[in-house]
Amino acid sequence: GENVEQHPSTLSVQEGDSAVIKCTYSDSASNYFPWYKQELGKGPQLIIDIRSNVGEKKDQRIAVTLNKTAKHFSLHITETQPEDSAVYFCAASKGGNKLTFGGGTRVLVKP
Amino acid sequence: DAGVTQSPTHLIKTRGQQVTLRCSPKSGHDTVSWYQQALGQGPQFIFQYYEEEERQRGNFPDRFSGHQFPNYSSELNVNALLLGDSALYLCASSPGGTRFWGPNEQFFGPGTRLTVL
């Protein structure tokens, strides 16, 4: 089955700096790659997603890139703010809506 | 517009007992998926319901079962609870079926925290 690996497991950045989280997937048939943000005591919140027919997608301070050949995708957060502190999860899916998640990255933005 | 809702928020059970968790999908969504999230880990897919039938299932034993009602709400049942079943159980909803461009966006509820003693 699909396997998703996520790095780093923790990331500490200074407010205003950029943060990058990287994920790799194993199943070349996967075609949908969402990113979720999870705050303490809450469910995951969809922040951005990308499909296999697109190489890059941007939404304000957040961008995601996808390299299908290398089977990896990344989340980029620019101009980080304290409210960006949370656990971020990448996921992969190929039809049927089943999501396979990475292990998560705990992001801490220091003011 | 109400998002995905789940009940109860917290639950404490003892080993061997049975538990039922409930989920109401986001308005306009008819597909419900259930995930188990152990502490410090990513969510793991349990199963998905669409048109009142289980459509996909992850690597979970038959002790985990579910149901979807005509109003699209769903229940997750776990029998013969084990200590290892302690986790956050998440429900996610999405629009029905799979579009030609691939899977649909899934929106998660706040989860039910299950503790098995």
Chai-1 contact restraints between the chains, C-beta under 6 A:
chainA,res_idxA,chainB,res_idxB,connection_type,confidence,min_distance_angstrom,max_distance_angstrom,comment,restraint_id
A,N31,B,G102,contact,1.0,0.0,6.0,A-B,restraint_1
A,Y32,B,G102,contact,1.0,0.0,6.0,A-B,restraint_2
A,Y32,B,P103,contact,1.0,0.0,6.0,A-B,restraint_3
A,K42,B,P110,contact,1.0,0.0,6.0,A-B,restraint_4
A,G43,B,L90,contact,1.0,0.0,6.0,A-B,restraint_5
A,G43,B,F108,contact,1.0,0.0,6.0,A-B,restraint_6
A,G43,B,G109,contact,1.0,0.0,6.0,A-B,restraint_7
A,G43,B,P110,contact,1.0,0.0,6.0,A-B,restraint_8
A,G43,B,G111,contact,1.0,0.0,6.0,A-B,restraint_9
A,P44,B,F108,contact,1.0,0.0,6.0,A-B,restraint_10
A,L46,B,E105,contact,1.0,0.0,6.0,A-B,restraint_11
A,R51,B,G102,contact,1.0,0.0,6.0,A-B,restraint_12
A,F89,B,G42,contact,1.0,0.0,6.0,A-B,restraint_13
A,S93,B,P103,contact,1.0,0.0,6.0,A-B,restraint_14
A,G95,B,T98,contact,1.0,0.0,6.0,A-B,restraint_15
A,G96,B,Q56,contact,1.0,0.0,6.0,A-B,restraint_16
A,N97,B,S94,contact,1.0,0.0,6.0,A-B,restraint_17
A,N97,B,P103,contact,1.0,0.0,6.0,A-B,restraint_18
A,K98,B,F45,contact,1.0,0.0,6.0,A-B,restraint_19
A,K98,B,Q56,contact,1.0,0.0,6.0,A-B,restraint_20
A,F101,B,G42,contact,1.0,0.0,6.0,A-B,restraint_21
A,F101,B,P43,contact,1.0,0.0,6.0,A-B,restraint_22
A,G102,B,G42,contact,1.0,0.0,6.0,A-B,restraint_23
A,G103,B,G42,contact,1.0,0.0,6.0,A-B,restraint_24
A,G104,B,G42,contact,1.0,0.0,6.0,A-B,restraint_25
